[in-house]
Amino acid sequence: QVQLVESGGGLVAAGGSLRLSCAASGSIRNIGVMGWYRQAPGKQRELVAAISPGGSTKYVDSVKGRFTISRDNAKNTVYLQMNSLKPEDTAVYYCNANNEYWGQGTLVTVSE
């Protein structure tokens, strides 16, 4: 079992920045790809960014050039640096590991 705990969400004005963190614990030796998903009200959950254990990354087109995913394997933590935030980025952001384990989510609200 893997437990994921997110932090770093909050309210920010458009154009601002936030950094999300996700700390993993438990059977961390089994952790492979980690990712950040988001779900806005009335919409389906979507993959925002993912990173492999070796550091390969992928992003949804809407955040390319604005968001950066990174991981610190020594700290068992994955980060999402979000810059130039837009109101449409407002959502609950979830951390995921191995397409199997989920965090509880952290709310990001971007005001006009």
Backbone as a printed PyTorch tensor [residue, N CA C, xyz], in Angstrom:
tensor([[[  0.8340,  -1.1930,   0.0000],
         [  0.0000,   0.0000,   0.0000],
         [  0.8740,   1.2490,   0.0000]],

        [[  0.3980,   2.2620,  -0.6950],
         [  1.0810,   3.5490,  -0.7610],
         [  0.1010,   4.6270,  -0.3140]],

        [[  0.5520,   5.5030,   0.5440],
         [ -0.2500,   6.6370,   0.9760],
         [  0.3460,   7.9110,   0.3840]],

        [[ -0.5400,   8.7650,  -0.1130],
         [ -0.1270,  10.0140,  -0.7420],
         [ -0.8170,  11.1710,  -0.0350]],

        [[ -0.0460,  12.1920,   0.3230],
         [ -0.5990,  13.3630,   1.0030],
         [ -0.1720,  14.6130,   0.2510]],

        [[ -1.1560,  15.3380,  -0.2730],
         [ -0.8810,  16.5600,  -1.0180],
         [ -0.9200,  17.7740,  -0.0960]],

        [[ -0.2340,  18.8160,  -0.5170],
         [ -0.2830,  20.0940,   0.1750],
         [  0.0610,  21.1850,  -0.8220]],

        [[ -0.2580,  22.4230,  -0.4530],
         [  0.1570,  23.5570,  -1.2640],
         [ -0.9440,  24.2460,  -2.0390]],

        [[ -2.1620,  23.7290,  -1.9920],
         [ -3.2440,  24.4000,  -2.6970],
         [ -3.6490,  25.6830,  -2.0030]],

        [[ -4.5400,  26.4380,  -2.6470],
         [ -5.0030,  27.6710,  -2.0510],
         [ -5.6210,  28.5910,  -3.0790]],

        [[ -5.8090,  29.8380,  -2.6700],
         [ -6.3980,  30.8650,  -3.5280],
         [ -5.2990,  31.7930,  -4.0330]],

        [[ -5.3050,  32.0160,  -5.3360],
         [ -4.2990,  32.8920,  -5.9390],
         [ -4.9500,  33.6940,  -7.0580]],

        [[ -4.4650,  34.8860,  -7.2850],
         [ -4.9710,  35.7100,  -8.3760],
         [ -4.4110,  35.2250,  -9.7110]],

        [[ -5.1300,  35.4810, -10.7610],
         [ -4.6630,  35.1100, -12.0950],
         [ -3.2760,  35.7040, -12.3500]],

        [[ -2.4210,  34.8840, -12.9400],
         [ -1.0490,  35.2890, -13.1810],
         [ -0.0860,  34.9040, -12.0770]],

        [[ -0.6320,  34.4600, -10.9550],
         [  0.1920,  34.0740,  -9.8310],
         [  0.7190,  32.6550,  -9.9380]],

        [[  1.3770,  32.2190,  -8.8620],
         [  2.0090,  30.9060,  -8.8430],
         [  1.6540,  30.1510,  -7.5620]],

        [[  1.6770,  28.8410,  -7.6730],
         [  1.5350,  27.9540,  -6.5250],
         [  2.4240,  26.7430,  -6.7560]],

        [[  2.8450,  26.1250,  -5.6720],
         [  3.6200,  24.8880,  -5.7540],
         [  2.9280,  23.8210,  -4.9290]],

        [[  2.5300,  22.7710,  -5.5920],
         [  1.9140,  21.6380,  -4.9090],
         [  2.9850,  20.6010,  -4.5790]],

        [[  2.8060,  19.9390,  -3.4470],
         [  3.6980,  18.8530,  -3.0400],
         [  2.8730,  17.6130,  -2.7420]],

        [[  3.4600,  16.4600,  -2.9770],
         [  2.8030,  15.1960,  -2.6870],
         [  3.8480,  14.2660,  -2.0760]],

        [[  3.6500,  13.9280,  -0.8110],
         [  4.5820,  13.0560,  -0.1060],
         [  4.0390,  11.6380,  -0.0680]],

        [[  4.8740,  10.6930,  -0.4470],
         [  4.4700,   9.2910,  -0.4720],
         [  5.0560,   8.5530,   0.7150]],

        [[  4.2840,   7.6200,   1.2300],
         [  4.7550,   6.7670,   2.3130],
         [  4.1670,   5.3730,   2.1260]],

        [[  4.6740,   4.4300,   2.8890],
         [  4.1910,   3.0590,   2.7640],
         [  5.1320,   2.2460,   1.9070]],

        [[  4.5910,   1.4970,   0.9660],
         [  5.3850,   0.6210,   0.1040],
         [  5.9920,   1.4260,  -1.0430]],

        [[  6.8560,   2.3730,  -0.6760],
         [  7.3650,   3.3230,  -1.6570],
         [  8.3230,   2.6880,  -2.6490]],

        [[  8.8510,   1.5140,  -2.3330],
         [  9.7450,   0.8550,  -3.2880],
         [  9.0030,   0.4450,  -4.5430]],

        [[  7.6740,   0.3750,  -4.4510],
         [  6.8710,  -0.0290,  -5.6030],
         [  6.4100,   1.1430,  -6.4570]],

        [[  6.7920,   2.3480,  -6.0690],
         [  6.3130,   3.5200,  -6.8000],
         [  7.0450,   3.6760,  -8.1190]],

        [[  6.2600,   3.8320,  -9.2010],
         [  6.8420,   4.0770, -10.5150],
         [  6.4850,   5.4740, -10.9720]],

        [[  5.6380,   5.5400, -11.9920],
         [  5.2190,   6.8320, -12.5120],
         [  4.3100,   7.5290, -11.4880]],

        [[  4.5600,   8.8180, -11.3070],
         [  3.6970,   9.6320, -10.4580],
         [  3.1210,  10.7480, -11.3020]],

        [[  1.9300,  11.1610, -10.9410],
         [  1.2810,  12.1840, -11.7400],
         [  0.3840,  13.0830, -10.9220]],

        [[  0.0360,  14.1920, -11.5350],
         [ -0.9580,  15.1090, -10.9890],
         [ -2.1570,  15.1380, -11.9230]],

        [[ -3.3160,  14.9620, -11.3470],
         [ -4.5770,  15.0580, -12.0540],
         [ -5.3600,  16.2280, -11.4660]],

        [[ -6.3520,  16.6750, -12.1970],
         [ -7.2360,  17.6970, -11.6500],
         [ -8.6650,  17.4440, -12.1030]],

        [[ -9.5730,  17.9210, -11.2710],
         [-10.9900,  17.7960, -11.5890],
         [-11.6940,  19.0940, -11.2380]],

        [[-12.1950,  19.7530, -12.2660],
         [-12.9470,  20.9810, -12.0770],
         [-14.4310,  20.6360, -11.8950]],

        [[-15.2020,  21.5290, -11.2950],
         [-16.6250,  21.2490, -11.0790],
         [-17.3340,  20.9220, -12.3910]],

        [[-18.0550,  19.8090, -12.4020],
         [-18.8140,  19.4150, -13.5700],
         [-17.9950,  18.8230, -14.6930]],

        [[-16.7130,  18.5980, -14.4590],
         [-15.8540,  18.0560, -15.5060],
         [-15.2110,  16.7570, -15.0560]],

        [[-14.7150,  16.0050, -16.0340],
         [-14.0250,  14.7680, -15.7200],
         [-12.6200,  15.0490, -15.2140]],

        [[-12.1180,  14.1210, -14.4280],
         [-10.7410,  14.2320, -13.9600],
         [ -9.8050,  14.0560, -15.1590]],

        [[ -8.7810,  14.9030, -15.2180],
         [ -7.8260,  14.8300, -16.3300],
         [ -6.4000,  14.8000, -15.8140]],

        [[ -5.5450,  14.1390, -16.5800],
         [ -4.1240,  14.1270, -16.2610],
         [ -3.5310,  15.4840, -16.6170]],

        [[ -2.8330,  16.0690, -15.6730],
         [ -2.1590,  17.3480, -15.8960],
         [ -0.6970,  17.1300, -16.2740]],

        [[ -0.0070,  16.3070, -15.4920],
         [  1.4160,  16.0560, -15.7290],
         [  1.8060,  14.7370, -15.0770]],

        [[  2.8120,  14.0960, -15.6420],
         [  3.3020,  12.8450, -15.0800],
         [  4.8150,  12.8030, -15.2030]],

        [[  5.4360,  12.0370, -14.3150],
         [  6.8910,  11.9220, -14.3260],
         [  7.2800,  10.4980, -13.9770]],

        [[  8.2310,   9.9630, -14.7370],
         [  8.7150,   8.6100, -14.4950],
         [  9.7880,   8.6240, -13.4100]],

        [[ 10.1700,   7.4640, -12.9030],
         [ 11.2380,   7.4380, -11.8970],
         [ 12.5400,   8.0330, -12.4180]],

        [[ 12.7720,   7.9300, -13.7090],
         [ 13.9830,   8.4810, -14.2940],
         [ 13.8970,   9.9540, -14.6540]],

        [[ 12.7110,  10.5400, -14.5050],
         [ 12.5650,  11.9720, -14.7390],
         [ 11.9220,  12.3670, -16.0560]],

        [[ 11.5020,  11.4080, -16.8630],
         [ 10.7910,  11.7620, -18.0980],
         [  9.4290,  12.3290, -17.7410]],

        [[  9.0480,  13.3750, -18.4610],
         [  7.8030,  14.0640, -18.1130],
         [  6.8730,  14.1810, -19.3180]],

        [[  5.6000,  14.3630, -19.0100],
         [  4.6180,  14.7010, -20.0340],
         [  3.5790,  15.6050, -19.4080]],

        [[  2.9750,  16.4490, -20.2690],
         [  2.0240,  17.4380, -19.8110],
         [  0.8130,  17.4920, -20.7400]],

        [[ -0.3090,  17.8640, -20.1860],
         [ -1.4560,  18.1740, -21.0270],
         [ -1.1540,  19.4900, -21.7290]],

        [[ -1.6390,  19.6440, -22.9520],
         [ -1.2740,  20.8190, -23.7530],
         [ -1.6020,  22.1360, -23.0530]],

        [[ -2.6820,  22.1770, -22.3040],
         [ -3.1330,  23.4410, -21.7150],
         [ -2.1950,  23.9940, -20.6470]],

        [[ -1.2700,  23.1810, -20.1470],
         [ -0.3630,  23.6650, -19.0970],
         [  1.0910,  23.7080, -19.5480]],

        [[  1.3690,  23.2710, -20.7590],
         [  2.7540,  23.2710, -21.2450],
         [  3.3140,  24.6870, -21.2320]],

        [[  4.5230,  24.8080, -20.7140],
         [  5.1700,  26.1020, -20.6140],
         [  4.8140,  26.8810, -19.3540]],

        [[  3.8160,  26.3980, -18.6240],
         [  3.4100,  27.0880, -17.3860],
         [  3.6320,  26.2280, -16.1460]],

        [[  3.4290,  24.9300, -16.2650],
         [  3.5660,  24.0150, -15.1320],
         [  4.8140,  23.1620, -15.2970]],

        [[  5.4290,  22.8190, -14.1750],
         [  6.5870,  21.9300, -14.1860],
         [  6.4230,  20.8700, -13.0980]],

        [[  6.5170,  19.6130, -13.5000],
         [  6.4700,  18.5160, -12.5410],
         [  7.8980,  18.0540, -12.2560]],

        [[  8.1590,  17.7280, -11.0080],
         [  9.4790,  17.2320, -10.6270],
         [  9.3050,  16.2540,  -9.4630]],

        [[ 10.3410,  15.4860,  -9.2240],
         [ 10.2630,  14.5550,  -8.1030],
         [ 11.6180,  14.4710,  -7.4080]],

        [[ 11.5590,  14.2440,  -6.1120],
         [ 12.7430,  14.0370,  -5.3030],
         [ 12.6260,  12.6210,  -4.7630]],

        [[ 13.3220,  11.6880,  -5.3920],
         [ 13.1860,  10.2830,  -5.0110],
         [ 13.6960,  10.0300,  -3.5970]],

        [[ 14.6730,  10.8220,  -3.1640],
         [ 15.2080,  10.6480,  -1.8070],
         [ 14.1610,  11.0180,  -0.7550]],

        [[ 13.3010,  11.9860,  -1.0970],
         [ 12.2630,  12.4290,  -0.1580],
         [ 10.9100,  11.8060,  -0.4690]],

        [[ 10.8710,  10.9690,  -1.5200],
         [  9.6020,  10.3320,  -1.9160],
         [  8.5100,  11.3670,  -2.1240]],

        [[  8.8760,  12.4400,  -2.7930],
         [  7.9580,  13.5620,  -2.9700],
         [  7.9390,  13.9930,  -4.4350]],

        [[  6.7510,  14.3220,  -4.9150],
         [  6.6060,  14.8700,  -6.2470],
         [  6.0030,  16.2690,  -6.1160]],

        [[  6.4140,  17.1610,  -6.9980],
         [  5.9990,  18.5550,  -6.9480],
         [  5.3350,  18.9620,  -8.2510]],

        [[  4.4950,  19.9800,  -8.1570],
         [  3.9460,  20.6070,  -9.3550],
         [  4.0580,  22.1160,  -9.1680]],

        [[  4.9800,  22.7110,  -9.8890],
         [  5.1390,  24.1630,  -9.8830],
         [  4.2100,  24.7330, -10.9280]],

        [[  3.3150,  25.5930, -10.5100],
         [  2.3050,  26.1540, -11.4080],
         [  2.5030,  27.6640, -11.4920]],

        [[  2.8500,  28.1390, -12.6670],
         [  3.0630,  29.5640, -12.9020],
         [  2.0340,  30.0940, -13.8850]],

        [[  1.9020,  31.4030, -13.9370],
         [  0.9650,  32.0470, -14.8660],
         [ -0.4160,  31.3970, -14.7860]],

        [[ -0.8840,  31.2410, -13.5760],
         [ -2.1560,  30.5470, -13.3760],
         [ -3.3170,  31.3190, -13.9790]],

        [[ -4.2810,  30.5570, -14.4730],
         [ -5.4710,  31.1120, -15.1050],
         [ -6.7250,  30.6400, -14.3470]],

        [[ -7.8030,  31.3740, -14.4460],
         [ -9.0340,  30.9280, -13.7710],
         [ -9.4480,  29.5130, -14.1730]],

        [[ -9.1760,  29.1420, -15.4130],
         [ -9.5460,  27.7980, -15.8650],
         [ -8.6870,  26.6990, -15.2530]],

        [[ -7.6600,  27.0650, -14.5080],
         [ -6.8670,  26.0720, -13.7750],
         [ -7.5190,  25.7060, -12.4380]],

        [[ -8.5730,  26.4150, -12.0890],
         [ -9.2670,  26.1330, -10.8370],
         [ -9.8050,  24.7060, -10.8350]],

        [[ -9.4380,  23.9470,  -9.8010],
         [ -9.8290,  22.5370,  -9.7140],
         [ -9.3000,  21.9510,  -8.4170]],

        [[ -9.7540,  20.7500,  -8.1230],
         [ -9.1140,  19.9500,  -7.0820],
         [ -8.0030,  19.1550,  -7.7640]],

        [[ -6.8230,  19.2560,  -7.2310],
         [ -5.6540,  18.5870,  -7.8040],
         [ -5.3320,  17.3530,  -6.9620]],

        [[ -5.1620,  16.2420,  -7.6660],
         [ -4.9060,  14.9530,  -7.0050],
         [ -3.5520,  14.4070,  -7.4330]],

        [[ -2.8540,  13.8630,  -6.4820],
         [ -1.6070,  13.1530,  -6.7390],
         [ -1.9230,  11.6790,  -6.9880]],

        [[ -1.1730,  11.0750,  -7.8980],
         [ -1.3960,   9.6750,  -8.2330],
         [ -0.0660,   8.9560,  -8.3600]],

        [[ -0.0680,   7.6910,  -7.9580],
         [  1.1280,   6.8570,  -8.1240],
         [  0.7230,   5.5400,  -8.7750]],

        [[  1.4380,   5.1680,  -9.7890],
         [  1.2440,   3.8850, -10.4670],
         [ -0.1430,   3.7220, -11.0730]],

        [[ -0.8310,   4.8350, -11.3270],
         [ -2.2170,   4.7790, -11.8190],
         [ -3.0920,   3.9460, -10.8990]],

        [[ -2.7210,   3.8940,  -9.6270],
         [ -3.4260,   3.0360,  -8.6820],
         [ -3.7480,   3.7630,  -7.3830]],

        [[ -2.8040,   4.4990,  -6.8620],
         [ -2.9740,   5.1480,  -5.5620],
         [ -3.2700,   6.6300,  -5.7430]],

        [[ -4.1610,   7.1430,  -4.8860],
         [ -4.5910,   8.5360,  -4.9830],
         [ -4.4480,   9.2440,  -3.6380]],

        [[ -4.1050,  10.5260,  -3.7160],
         [ -4.1660,  11.3700,  -2.5470],
         [ -5.5830,  11.8760,  -2.3410]],

        [[ -5.7670,  12.6750,  -1.2970],
         [ -7.0960,  13.1640,  -0.9500],
         [ -7.4910,  14.3880,  -1.7630]],

        [[ -6.5430,  15.0020,  -2.4110],
         [ -6.8110,  16.1800,  -3.2270],
         [ -6.5650,  17.4740,  -2.4850]],

        [[ -6.1800,  18.4870,  -3.2510],
         [ -5.9800,  19.8190,  -2.6980],
         [ -6.5990,  20.8210,  -3.6650]],

        [[ -7.3530,  21.7760,  -3.1250],
         [ -8.0960,  22.7170,  -3.9570],
         [ -7.2180,  23.8890,  -4.3740]],

        [[ -7.2380,  24.1580,  -5.6590],
         [ -6.5830,  25.3330,  -6.2210],
         [ -7.6640,  26.2270,  -6.8250]],

        [[ -7.7190,  27.4530,  -6.3560],
         [ -8.6990,  28.4150,  -6.8630],
         [ -7.9480,  29.6190,  -7.4100]],

        [[ -8.1970,  29.9310,  -8.6770],
         [ -7.5460,  31.0690,  -9.3270],
         [ -8.6220,  32.1130,  -9.6190]],

        [[ -8.4710,  33.2740,  -9.0150],
         [ -9.4540,  34.3340,  -9.1850],
         [ -9.1130,  35.2110, -10.3820]],

        [[-10.1380,  35.8880, -10.9160],
         [ -9.9430,  36.7590, -12.0870],
         [ -8.9910,  37.8910, -11.7690]]])
